Amino acid sequence: MIVEDDFLIAMQAEIALVDAGFSVVGVAAAADEALVLARERRPAIAVVDIRVAGPRDGIDAAGDLFRELGVRSVFATAHDDQQTRARAEPFAPLGWLTKPYTMASLINVIRAALSKPN
C-alpha cells in the first residue's frame, strides 16, 4: 500500500513496485483514507509519506495502521529529521527513504523490510 498525496510520485512508486513483482493493494492520499483502504485490503506493508493531504499526517496514518492492523511502514519522505523520526518510532518503522529517492532504492528498501521478522 502507498500513502502519498503527490499523484506522480504515487504512480511512479506503484509502477516500479508492480514491475518488481510486488502487489500494490492501493494508493491513499490522506491518513483517514489509508486506514479505510488498509481495513479493506490488508496490506503487508505501507510506503508512507509524512506530508499527505488532510489535517493528519503520514505519521498519524502509520500509527493507525500499526495500532489497529499491525501494518508497519516504510517512510518515504523529505522530512527526515530527528524529531520526525522520534514521533514515528513507536510505530516500528521498517525503513526510511529520503526524497528525492530512486525507484531502485524504494524496491530495495521494500525487499529488506519484507524480509525482516515481525
C-alpha distance (Angstrom), angle and dihedral (degrees) to the residues before:
residue distance angle dihedral
M1 . . .
I2 3.80 . .
V3 3.82 124.0 .
E4 3.80 105.3 -167.1
D5 3.81 131.4 129.1
D6 3.81 96.2 -160.2
F7 3.81 102.6 91.5
L8 3.80 95.3 -155.5
I9 3.80 94.5 49.6
A10 3.81 91.3 45.8
M11 3.81 91.1 49.1
Q12 3.82 92.9 47.8
A13 3.80 91.6 48.5
E14 3.79 93.1 47.4
I15 3.81 93.0 49.4
A16 3.82 92.3 46.8
L17 3.80 93.2 48.7
V18 3.80 93.9 46.6
D19 3.82 90.8 47.0
A20 3.82 87.7 52.1
G21 3.81 90.3 55.4
F22 3.80 101.0 -98.3
S23 3.77 124.4 130.2
V24 3.81 113.4 -129.2
V25 3.81 109.3 -155.5
G26 3.79 93.0 -163.5
V27 3.77 150.2 -54.1
A28 3.80 124.9 -100.6
A29 3.80 124.0 -168.2
A30 3.82 97.2 -164.6
A31 3.81 138.5 39.1
D32 3.80 95.9 -112.7
E33 3.80 91.2 46.3
A34 3.81 89.3 52.0
L35 3.80 92.9 56.5
V36 3.80 92.7 48.5
L37 3.81 91.0 49.7
A38 3.80 92.4 46.4
R39 3.80 92.6 50.4
E40 3.80 89.2 54.2
R41 3.80 100.7 39.4
R42 3.86 104.7 27.2
P43 3.82 100.4 -143.9
A44 3.79 121.3 -155.7
I45 3.81 91.3 -137.6
A46 3.81 140.1 -0.1
V47 3.79 128.1 -136.7
V48 3.80 102.6 -149.2
D49 3.79 133.9 -170.3
I50 3.80 114.9 -154.0
R51 3.81 96.8 -137.2
V52 3.80 108.7 55.6
A53 3.79 134.5 153.8
G54 3.78 119.8 -73.4
P55 3.77 135.0 31.0
R56 3.81 96.1 -59.1
D57 3.78 124.9 65.9
G58 3.78 135.5 -138.0
I59 3.79 93.1 -90.9
D60 3.80 88.0 57.9
A61 3.81 88.1 50.5
A62 3.81 92.4 48.3
G63 3.80 90.0 49.0
D64 3.80 92.2 51.9
L65 3.80 91.7 46.9
F66 3.81 92.5 48.4
R67 3.82 98.2 43.6
E68 3.79 98.1 42.4
L69 3.79 103.7 31.3
G70 3.81 107.0 14.6
V71 3.81 90.6 -119.3
R72 3.78 112.6 151.7
S73 3.78 124.6 -152.2
V74 3.76 143.3 -136.9
F75 3.78 108.8 -149.4
A76 3.80 115.1 -138.1
T77 3.77 104.9 -176.1
A78 3.77 149.4 125.9
H79 3.81 87.7 -126.5
D80 3.78 104.4 84.7
D81 3.78 103.7 143.0
Q82 3.82 125.5 132.4
Q83 3.81 94.0 -105.2
T84 3.81 91.7 53.5
R85 3.79 91.9 46.9
A86 3.80 90.7 48.7
R87 3.82 90.9 53.0
A88 3.80 90.4 51.3
E89 3.81 97.3 43.3
P90 3.85 96.8 87.8
F91 3.81 88.3 62.7
A92 3.83 94.2 59.3
P93 3.82 100.3 -122.0
L94 3.77 114.0 -149.5
G95 3.79 93.9 -148.9
W96 3.79 149.8 -28.6
L97 3.78 131.0 -121.5
T98 3.77 117.7 -171.6
K99 3.81 116.8 -143.4
P100 2.87 128.4 -86.8
Y101 3.79 91.7 49.2
T102 3.78 132.9 158.6
M103 3.76 123.4 -114.8
A104 3.81 88.2 -121.8
S105 3.81 89.9 58.4
L106 3.81 90.2 48.3
I107 3.79 91.0 53.1
N108 3.81 91.8 47.2
V109 3.81 92.7 50.2
I110 3.82 91.8 48.0
R111 3.80 91.8 49.2
A112 3.80 90.7 49.8
A113 3.80 92.0 45.4
L114 3.79 93.5 51.0
S115 3.80 90.9 50.4
K116 3.82 92.5 56.1
P117 3.79 117.2 98.3
N118 3.78 116.0 -112.5
